[in-house]
Amino acid sequence: MNLPLFIAHRIYRDNDSGKQVSRPAVLIAMIGIAIGLAVMIVTVSVIVGFKKEVRDKIAGFGSHIQITNLNAGSLYESLPISMTTAELDSLRANTDIHYVQRYSLKAGMIKTDEAFQGMLLKGIGPEYDTEFFRRHLLEGEMPQFSDTASSNRVVISRSLADKLKLKLGDKIDTYFIQDNIRARRLIIAGIYQTNLTEFDNLYLVTDLYTVNRLNRWETDRFSGLELTVNDYSRLEDITWELASGLEGKTDRYGQEFCARNIEQLNPGIFAWLGILDVNIWVILVLMIGVAGFTMISGLLIIIIERTSMIGVLKSLGADNRTIRHLFLWFSVFLIGKGMLWGNAIGLAFYFVQRFFGLFKLDPTTYYMDTVPVSFNLWIFLLLNVGTLLASVLMLVGPSYLIARIRPADSMRYE
């Protein structure tokens, strides 16, 4: 039998001890552990959830990887590419790629009797995955767009509709400049809202056929391909493999290909999201530090209170190492109890926020109207293991105080 563990367990279960000095210190130490772990669980779940929500919204407008014309200098300068059916099938057969879809872009302007607004008309084909827009649709429907016929229907964002005082079913006049001014009248079939302001204020969605006609492109040409990957953690590697495979290749019109992912296309947003990782580490270090120091103070008080017991154990032949292990095991019991409460508080917050959205945000600032949360089992386990190990390691140093206690003096200690 492990003697230090056995004695530590008996001390932990001893509720009839006449010595009450350490009880407030022990309670404070457990509260410190509980609050520290709960704050870490809440912080990580919120920041990871926020990053995932923003990333998914950006990917909803442009997928994970885009293959475009190498000479296209900006989003508004839409130069076409073309791919054969065999080349498209080859991309779809790639095990790293989940989905491949075409799109075309045309910059233009919406004009009403009272106002006008610049926009980017995005044409999509029948194979396009519209789940993202359906999920954020507020009114109307997401039409099944075609690449062979014009529907004259468009899906617009709530922010643009409010600015231009438009509603579902209204006809809007759009104007495009290419050699001369071209106009199209479109009917609002749906209104969406993602709260990603930079994109909501820019994109209108219609059929691929209409945008290709506005660009005066052949039916086999388009602005680019959007690719969704199966494993986002391998995004950089997959992008590099695709770019290497397309390097030097041209389509039947002599246009070169370029492959870029959403992090390369939106460096500002993803750099900002990367800074949030620093916040996580700062909070983790601070919370572990606070929890560890409260446990150190609690352990020192317990050692002082149990000085006579330490003397008895030493007189019976127990060495300093055995007694140190005894108090470290006792600390593990206290830390474990505090962690149970911390997990309960952290998980309660997660489930309440996940299913009821109790805490709200300003969507114009944070891109969403409720605090997002995300649960990752591995991160949850790492937080628990890390908290336990860090707290115990911080107690190793103070436990050496036991070596300075002499049996002759400690047995007379009151």
N, C-alpha and C positions, 0 to 999 in steps of 0.2 A: 504493500500500500504506500502511496505517496504521502509521507508524513506531513510536509508543509501544506499540501492541498487539503488533507483531512482536518488539520487544526484550523486552517483558514475558513473552511466550510462551517465548522462548529462555532467559530467566533461570529461569522456572518449570520448564523441562525440564532445566536444567543440574544434574545430580546429581553432577558431578565437581568442583564448586567447592571450593577449598581452605579456604574460610571456613565454619566450622561454628557460629559464635556464634549465628546467628539461628535455627538449626534447632529447638532446644527452644522458643523463643518462637513460631515458626510453628506447631509441633505443638500447643502449648497454645492458640493462637488458633483453630486448626481444631477442636480438641476443644470449646472454648467455643461455637463456632458450632453444632457438631453436637448438643451437649447442649441448648443453648438452643432450637434448632428442634424437637428431639425432644420436649422438655418442652411446648412450645407445641402441637404436634400432638396429644400425649396429652391435655393439659388440655382443649383445645377439643373433641376427640372425646368425652371422658368427660362434660363438662358439657352439651354439646349432646345427647348420648345420654340423659343423666339427665333433662333437661328434657322431651325428647320422650317418654320412657317414662312419666313421671308424667302428662304432659298426655294421652297416649293412654289411660292407665288411667282418668283422670277422665272423659274423653270416652266411654269404654266404658260407664260407669254413667249418663251423661246426654247423650251426643252433644255437638255443638258449640253448638247453639242450642236453646233451649226456648221454645215458645209456650204460655203458661199463662193462668190467670185473673188479671186485674189486681188483684183484691181478695184473692188468696191471700197472707196475711202471712208464711207460713213453709212449709218443706218438709212439716211435719206437718199443716198446715191445708190439706187438699186440697179445693179448690173446683173444680167441673167447668166445662168448656167444651164446645162442640159445633161441628162444621164439616160442611158439606154435602159430598157427593162432588165437586161441581164446585170447591169451594174447595180441597179436598185435591189434586185433579188440577192445579189452578193452581200450587200450591206445588211439586208434583213436576215440573212443566214448567219451573220456574225453572232456568236454566242454571248458576246458582251453587250450586244445592243438589243433592247427590248422593243423599240418602235422606231419606224422611219416614216416621215411625212413631209410632203412638199408645202411650200408657201410662196407667195409673191407679195411684194410691198409696193405701194405708190403713195408718195407724199402729196398732200393736197390741203384744201381748206373747206370748212363748212361755213356757209353764209345763211343767215336768217334775216328777217326784216329789221331786227334790232341789234344784231351782233354777228361777229365772225370768229372763227377759231381754227388754228392750224391743227392738222391731224395726220395720222399715218394709216392708210387703208391696207388692211392685211387680208389677202385672199387665201382661202384654204380649200383643199379638195375633199372628195368623199372619204378618203382614207384617214383624214385628220382626226386625232383623238380630241374630242370636244368636252371631255369629262370635267376639265378644269373650269371652263366657262359655264357649264351646266351647274357646277357646284356653287358658283358665285352669282348665278342668275337671280335677279330680284323680280323681274316682270317679263312676261312674254315667253318665248321659246328660243331654243338654239336650233335654227333650221339645218337640214341636211344639205349642205352646200355641194355644188357640182363643179366639175372642170370642163363641162361641155356645153353648158347653157347658163345664161344670166338669170338670177332670181330677183335682182333689184331689191334685195332685202339686206339689212345690215343690223349688227348687234353693237350697241353703243354703251359706254359706261355711264353710271349715275352722275358722276361729277361733270361730264360733258353735257349730259341732258339738263342738269340744273343750271349750268352756266348759260346755255343757249335756250332755256325755257322750252325744252322739248319733252314729249311724252310718247308712250307706246302707240304705234300706229301712225305717227306723224311722218310726213314726207320731208326729206331734207335735201337741199341742193348742195352738191359738192363740186368743187372746181379743181382742175389739175393743169399744170403748165408743162407742156412739152412741145416745143416749136410754136404751138399756139395753145390757147386756153380751151380745155375740154371740160364739159359739164356732165354730171350724172345726177339724176334724181333717184334717191334710195328711200325705202320705207323701213322705219324702225320696227324690227321684229322682236327684239329683246333688249333688256337693259341689265347690265351686270355691275357688280361692285366688288373689287378686291381690296380696296383701301391702299393699294400700292400706287400712290399719287402720280409718280412720274410716268407710269404705264397707263393708268386709267385716263389720264389727260391726253393720251397720245393715240391709243389704238381703237380703230373701228374694225369689225370683222365682217367679211362678206365672202362671196364665192371666188374661187381661183380664176374662173373664166373671165369675170368682170375686170379684175386687176390686170390680167394678161392682155386683155383688149385695150385697156387704158395705156399700158406700156408698149402696145403694138409688138407683142412677142408672139412667136410661133407657139403652137399648143404644147410642144415638148420642152419648152423653156420655163424657168421659174427663178425666183430670187435665191432660193436655197432649200436645203434639207434640214429638218430638225430631227435629232436623234436622242432618244431616251435610253440611258444605260441601265443595266440591271443592278450594278454595284456602284453606288456613288463614291465610295471610298477609293475606287480605282479610276476616278474621272481623269486625272492627269495622265495616267498611263495609257488609257484608252484613247484619249485625244492625241497623244504623241504617236501611237501606233497608226491611227487613221491619217494623221498629217503626213507621216513618213510614207504610207502607202499611196497617198495622193500626190506627193511631191513630184513635180515635173509633168504630171498628167494633164491633158487638156480634153475638153469635150469636142463634139463634132464641129463646133463653131470656132475652135481654137482658144477658148477661154480656160484659164488655169483655175484649179480648185484651191480652197483654203479651209482648214478645219480649226475651229476655236470653240472653247467651252464657255459656259455662262460666267465663270469666275474671271476669264480673260476679257469677256465682253462687258462686264460690269465690275471693274477693279475697285472703284470707290466704295460701292456697297459691301463687297466682300472683305475689303480691308477694314471697314467699320465693324463688320461681324467678327473679324479676327481679333479685334481689340477686346471684345467681350470675353474671350478666353483668358485674358490677363485679369479681368475682374473676378473670374471664377477662382483663379489661383490665389489672388489676394485675400478673398473671403475665406477660402479653405484654410490658408495659413493662419489667419487671424482667429478663426473659430477653433481650430485645433489648439492654437496657443492658449486661448482663454480657457478651454476645457482642461488642457494639460496643467496649467498653473493652479486652477481650482482643485484639481486632484492632488497636486503636490502639497498644497497647504493642508488639505484634508489628511493626507498620509502622515505628514509631520505631527499633526495633532494626535492622530491615532497612535503613533509610535510613542509619543510622550505619555499618553494616557496608559499605554500598555507596558510602561517601563518595568514594573515589578514582574509582569509575566515574562518579559524578555530575560530578566535576571534568573527567574526560576528555570526557564528552558536552558540557559547557558550552564547553570549549576548542575543540570541533569545530563549535560554532555552535548547539547545542541551547538553546532558551530554557527558563525555569523552567516555563512552562505545559506544554511537551512532556514534560519530565522528571516533573512531577507526574502527568500522565496515564499515564506509563509505570508509576509505582508504584501508581496506582489500579487500572490493569488487572491488575497483578500481584496486588493484593489481591483483585480479583474472582475470579481463578483459585483463590486459597486459600479464599475464602468459599464458592465453588461446590463445592469438594471437601468442605468441612465440611458444607455443606447436603446433599450426597448421602448422607453417613453419617447425618445427622440424619433425613432422610426414611426411610432404611432402618430405623433404630431405631424411629421413630414408627409407621410402617406395620406393622412386625413386631409391635409391641404390639397394634395394632388387630386384625390378623387372628388372633393367638393368643387375644385376649380374646373376639373376635366368635364364633369357632368352638369354643373350648374352655372359655370362662368360667373362666379360671385364678384370677382375683382375686374373692374372695367378699365379701359385705356382710351386715350384720345386717338382715333384712327388717323387723323391728319398728321400726327407726330410719330406714332409707333407702327403704322401700317396695319393695325388690327384693333378691334374694338374690345377685346377681352385679353386678359393675361394668358398667354399660351403656356401649356405645360407638356412635357414629354417624359415618359418613364422608360429607362433603359436598365434592365436587370443587372447587367455587368457593371455599369457605373454605380448602381445602388449597392451591390456587393463590395465593390472597391472602396466606396466611402465608409462602409461599416468596418471592413478589415483595416483600412488605413487609419481610421479613428482609434480603433482598439490598439493597434501596434504603436502608433505615435504616442498615445496616452501612457501605455505601459513603459515604453522606452524613456519617456520623460521622468518616470518614477524611479528608474534604476539608480540614478545618481543620489537622490535623497535617501534611498534605502540603505546606503552605506553608513548613515548616521548610527545604525545599530551597532557597528563595530566599536563605537566610542563608549558604549554603555557597559560598565563593569558590574559583574554579578553582586559583589559585596555592597556596592552603593545602591544598585537598582532594587534589591530586595527590601531595603529600608525606605524606598521612595513612596511617598503618599501623594 
